[in-house]
C-alpha cells in the first residue's frame, strides 16, 4: 500500500452573504442559499468519484449542508473539526470590504502594502488561521487513504499554505477557491504537492494548469 495521503478539499456552496460580499467568517452561521444547495448537489457526484474513506467537515452550517450532499452518495458520516472553521472576522461580521476599508485606516494601509492584518479587534490574522487550519489538515491526512475535507475559502487556502511552509506573501499567490470548487493535495512523509486547485464543479479528475507545485 502506498503511504501517500490524499486530501480532497471542497469549499462550501454559495450563501447570500457570499453574493452580497459580506464578511461572515466563523462569526455568522449562514446557511446555503438555494443556489448553494443546487451547487452542492451538482458537485457531489464528482467529489464522490474520488472514493474517500473518511470525511472531515467544518461545523459551520454552510459546510455541513454541502457535506451532506456527498455523505448520502458515499454512505459515510462526517466528523467535524473546529479548526476547519472560517477565519474569525470579529467586529467585521456582516460588513462589506468597502465599509471596512472606509472605517479602518489600518486595514486600508495593510491592503495597499499587501500585509497581514487582524480582522476586527477580536478576530484572527490570516497567518493565525493558517496555523490552525494547517494543523487540522495534517490530522486529516492518513497514509494510503483519501479523505474529503469540507471547509471554507480562506481556511482551505491558508491551511494548504501552512502545509507548504508558505509565508503570507507567498500564500497570496494561491487563489481563494470558488464556491463548491474542489482542490486535491497529496502528501508523503510531510512533503505536500498540489495536484489540482480550484477546479469548478462538476468536472471530474481535471488537473488545473494554474498551480502545480511540489514542495
Buried (B, 14 or more C-beta within 10 A) or exposed (E): EEEBBBBBBBBBBBBBBBEEEBBBBBBBEBBBBEBBBBBBBBBBBBBBEBEBEBBBBBBBBBBBBBBBBBBEEBEBEBEBBEBBBBBBBBBBBBBBEEBBBEEBEEBBEBBEEEBBBBBBEEBBBBBBBBBBBBBBBBEBBBEEBBBBBBBBBBBBBBBBBBBBEBEBEEBBEBBBBBBBBBBBBBBEEEEBBBBBBBBBBBEEEEEBEEBEBEE
